Amino acid sequence: MQVRHALVALALTSTVGLLATACSASSAGTTSGIVSAVGAENEYANVISQIGGKYVQVSAIESNPNTDPHTFEASAAVAREVAGAQLIVQNGIGYDTYMNRIESSSQSSSRKVIDVQQLLGLPDSTPNPHLWYSPKTMPAVAKAVADDLSKLSPGHAAYFRANVTKFDKSLQPWLTAIAQFKAAYGGTPVAVTEPVGDYMLQAVGANIMTPFGLQADIMNGVDLSPQYVSLQDSLFTQHKVKVFLYNQQVTDTTTESFLALAHREGIPVVGVYETMPTPGYSYQSWMLAEVNALRKAVTTKASTEKL
């Protein structure tokens, strides 16, 4: 388990205990025919909403783009919300283990849980948990959501399937932007702080020059070795990279020093997010905006630190 994720597990000890008296699985469901759904992260909640439309009531547990999702602390209110959900989508790979704890404490045979790690058949050892940046992830999630919603609300199955078709089509501008960048700028050397956007960078054919060990240490809250710091600094001072992508939601003195150095060396900066920026974005428009920001950095050397 990753260090920052472990903090969440510790914070949940008292929260889960409250569920024994505050919540019960029998509270799941509604009398209005509307499915109650929860996305552990707001990008998953957004996809649930797009597929379920008027037949779902969706809430997101992690939705603040100004906070560190890795240190999220689930409150008793969050626990009650999760316990009462009929459909849940969570990331897995140790990213949102608090969801498993809440679900275990309020078990329900009728609740549908989509664990994206399991849906994609990924092992626990998968090093990068930021699955939503991969173009392969959300089409699979959308289909799984429609399948489970159809079981919970069979009368609207055709509606859910039609929304999957609409969703897949709406991804095309993003997929086209990825293909165009790869064709024109594949191999572009970039530096990063964490592996937040790595799946997207791999899809566009970028050359990630920052060692994954350095990325993992920052992601897990481990102090960087002097060797790692020196190596990352050299990517900027020797102009070995054309763009610097950093986790806009999680900064510390080390990442801020990298950011300052990139600025001094004239390296354009692109901020990437772990949770979908709100308001004004859907999952699709968010992903497209990230690729467009990367292309803008390469072609005009302009920074987009915040969407």
C-alpha positions in Angstrom: 0.0 0.0 0.0 1.2 3.4 -0.8 2.3 5.6 2.1 -0.2 8.5 1.6 -3.0 5.9 1.0 -2.1 4.3 4.3 -3.0 7.6 6.1 -6.5 7.2 4.8 -6.8 3.7 6.2 -5.8 4.9 9.6 -8.3 7.8 9.5 -11.1 5.3 8.8 -10.8 3.3 12.0 -13.3 5.4 13.9 -15.5 6.1 10.8 -16.1 2.5 10.1 -17.0 1.8 13.7 -19.7 4.4 13.4 -21.3 2.4 10.6 -22.4 -0.3 12.9 -25.0 1.9 14.4 -25.3 4.8 12.0 -25.8 2.8 8.8 -27.2 -0.4 7.4 -27.2 -2.0 4.0 -31.0 -2.1 4.1 -31.0 1.6 3.7 -29.8 1.3 0.1 -32.3 1.9 -2.6 -35.0 4.5 -3.2 -38.8 4.4 -3.7 -38.6 6.6 -6.7 -37.0 4.2 -9.1 -33.9 6.3 -9.2 -30.6 4.4 -8.6 -28.4 5.8 -5.9 -24.8 5.7 -7.1 -21.4 6.8 -5.8 -18.1 7.4 -7.6 -15.1 7.3 -5.2 -13.5 10.0 -7.5 -15.5 12.6 -9.3 -14.3 11.4 -12.8 -16.0 8.1 -12.2 -19.1 9.8 -10.8 -19.2 11.9 -13.9 -19.2 8.8 -16.1 -21.9 7.2 -14.0 -24.0 10.3 -14.5 -23.5 10.3 -18.2 -24.6 6.6 -18.5 -27.4 6.7 -16.0 -28.8 10.1 -16.9 -32.2 10.8 -15.3 -32.4 7.4 -13.7 -29.5 7.8 -11.3 -28.6 10.1 -8.4 -24.8 10.3 -8.3 -22.4 11.7 -5.7 -18.6 11.9 -5.7 -16.6 11.3 -2.6 -13.4 12.9 -3.8 -14.0 16.0 -5.9 -11.9 18.9 -4.6 -9.1 19.7 -7.1 -7.3 21.8 -4.5 -6.7 18.8 -2.1 -4.4 15.8 -2.1 -6.6 12.7 -2.9 -4.0 10.4 -1.3 -4.6 11.9 2.2 -8.4 12.0 1.9 -10.1 11.3 5.2 -13.6 9.7 5.0 -16.0 11.1 7.5 -19.0 9.4 9.1 -21.2 11.3 6.6 -19.2 9.9 3.7 -19.4 6.4 5.2 -23.2 6.7 5.4 -23.4 7.9 1.8 -21.3 4.9 0.5 -23.2 2.4 2.7 -26.5 3.6 1.2 -25.4 3.4 -2.5 -26.8 0.8 -4.9 -23.9 1.2 -7.3 -20.3 2.1 -6.6 -17.4 2.8 -8.9 -13.9 2.9 -7.3 -10.4 2.9 -8.6 -8.6 0.1 -6.7 -4.8 -0.4 -6.7 -4.7 1.0 -3.2 -5.9 4.4 -4.3 -9.2 4.4 -2.4 -9.1 1.5 0.0 -11.3 3.4 2.4 -14.2 2.3 0.1 -13.5 -1.3 0.8 -13.5 -0.8 4.5 -16.8 1.0 4.4 -18.4 -1.6 2.1 -17.2 -4.4 4.3 -18.8 -2.8 7.3 -22.2 -2.4 5.6 -22.5 -5.4 3.4 -25.3 -5.8 0.9 -26.0 -8.6 -1.5 -27.7 -6.3 -3.9 -25.1 -3.6 -4.1 -23.1 -3.4 -7.3 -19.4 -2.5 -6.9 -17.2 -1.8 -9.9 -13.5 -1.9 -9.0 -11.7 -0.5 -12.0 -8.5 -2.4 -11.2 -10.4 -5.7 -11.3 -12.5 -4.6 -14.3 -9.3 -4.1 -16.3 -7.6 -7.2 -14.9 -4.7 -5.4 -13.3 -2.6 -6.9 -10.6 -2.1 -5.3 -7.1 1.5 -4.6 -8.1 0.4 -2.2 -10.8 2.8 0.8 -10.1 0.6 3.6 -11.4 -2.9 3.9 -9.9 -4.1 6.8 -12.0 -6.1 4.6 -14.4 -8.5 7.3 -15.7 -5.7 8.8 -17.8 -5.6 5.7 -20.0 -7.8 5.8 -23.1 -8.8 2.2 -22.4 -10.3 2.8 -19.0 -13.5 4.7 -19.3 -15.0 2.9 -22.2 -14.8 -0.3 -20.1 -16.2 1.6 -17.0 -19.1 3.0 -19.0 -20.0 -0.5 -20.3 -19.8 -2.0 -16.8 -21.9 0.8 -15.4 -24.6 0.3 -18.0 -24.5 -3.5 -17.3 -25.0 -3.0 -13.6 -27.6 -0.3 -13.9 -29.5 -2.6 -16.2 -29.6 -5.2 -13.5 -30.7 -2.6 -10.9 -33.3 -1.0 -13.2 -34.1 -3.5 -16.0 -36.8 -1.3 -17.5 -34.2 1.3 -18.6 -31.6 -1.0 -20.0 -32.0 0.2 -23.6 -31.6 3.8 -22.3 -28.3 2.9 -20.6 -26.9 1.1 -23.6 -27.7 4.0 -25.8 -25.8 6.3 -23.5 -22.8 4.0 -23.7 -22.8 4.5 -27.5 -23.1 8.2 -27.0 -20.3 8.2 -24.5 -18.0 6.2 -26.7 -18.6 8.6 -29.6 -17.9 11.6 -27.4 -14.5 10.3 -26.6 -13.4 10.7 -30.2 -12.1 14.2 -30.1 -9.8 13.2 -27.3 -8.6 10.1 -29.1 -8.1 12.1 -32.3 -6.0 14.6 -30.4 -3.9 11.8 -28.9 -3.3 10.3 -32.4 -2.5 13.7 -33.9 0.0 14.5 -31.2 1.7 11.1 -31.5 2.0 11.5 -35.3 3.4 15.0 -35.1 5.3 15.1 -31.8 5.9 11.5 -30.8 9.1 11.1 -28.8 8.9 14.5 -27.2 11.0 14.4 -24.0 9.1 15.5 -20.9 9.7 15.6 -17.1 7.1 14.9 -14.5 6.7 15.0 -10.7 4.3 12.0 -10.2 2.9 9.4 -12.6 -0.5 11.1 -12.6 -0.6 11.7 -16.3 1.8 8.9 -17.4 -0.8 6.8 -19.1 -1.8 9.8 -21.3 1.8 10.6 -22.0 2.5 7.1 -23.0 -0.6 7.2 -25.3 0.7 10.3 -27.1 4.1 8.8 -27.5 6.0 11.2 -25.2 9.3 10.2 -23.8 9.1 10.5 -20.0 12.6 11.3 -18.9 11.9 11.4 -15.1 12.8 8.0 -13.6 9.7 6.1 -12.3 11.4 5.6 -9.0 11.6 9.4 -8.5 7.9 9.7 -9.4 6.9 6.9 -7.0 8.8 8.5 -4.2 7.0 11.8 -4.6 3.7 10.0 -5.0 4.3 8.0 -1.8 5.6 11.0 0.2 9.1 9.7 0.4 12.0 12.2 0.5 13.9 12.2 -2.7 17.6 11.2 -2.6 20.1 13.9 -3.6 20.8 11.8 -6.7 17.2 12.0 -7.8 17.1 15.7 -7.2 20.2 16.3 -9.1 19.0 14.2 -12.0 15.7 16.0 -12.2 17.4 19.4 -12.0 19.6 18.5 -14.9 16.6 17.8 -17.1 15.8 21.5 -16.8 19.2 23.1 -16.7 20.5 21.1 -19.6 17.2 21.5 -21.5 16.8 17.8 -22.0 13.0 18.1 -21.8 10.5 20.3 -23.7 7.7 20.2 -21.1 7.3 19.8 -17.4 4.1 18.2 -16.1 3.4 18.4 -12.4 0.6 17.2 -10.1 -1.2 20.5 -9.6 -3.0 19.1 -6.6 0.0 17.9 -4.6 3.0 20.1 -4.1 5.8 20.4 -1.5 9.1 22.2 -1.2 10.8 19.7 -3.6 8.2 19.8 -6.3 8.0 23.6 -5.9 11.7 23.8 -6.4 11.4 21.8 -9.7 8.6 24.1 -10.8 10.7 27.2 -10.0 13.6 25.8 -11.9 11.5 25.0 -15.0 10.3 28.5 -15.0 13.8 29.9 -14.7 15.0 27.7 -17.6 12.0 28.6 -19.8 10.5 25.1 -19.8 6.7 25.3 -20.3 4.7 23.8 -17.5 1.4 21.8 -17.7 -0.6 21.1 -14.6 -2.3 17.7 -14.3 -5.1 16.8 -11.9 -6.0 13.7 -10.0 -9.7 14.7 -9.7 -11.6 16.3 -12.4 -11.6 20.1 -12.3 -15.0 21.6 -11.6 -17.2 23.2 -12.6 -17.4 23.2 -16.4 -15.7 20.0 -17.2 -16.9 16.5 -18.1 -14.4 13.6 -18.1 -14.1 13.9 -21.9 -13.5 17.7 -22.0 -11.0 17.4 -19.1 -8.9 14.8 -20.9 -9.0 16.7 -24.1 -7.9 19.9 -22.3 -4.9 18.1 -20.9 -3.8 16.9 -24.3 -4.4 20.3 -25.8 -2.3 21.9 -23.0 0.5 19.5 -23.8 0.4 20.3 -27.5 0.3 24.1 -26.7 3.4 23.7 -24.6 5.2 21.9 -27.3 4.2 24.1 -30.2 4.2 27.6 -28.5 6.1 27.0 -25.3 3.1 28.3 -23.4 2.4 27.0 -19.9 -1.1 25.8 -18.7 -0.6 25.3 -15.0 -4.3 25.4 -14.2 -7.2 24.4 -16.3 
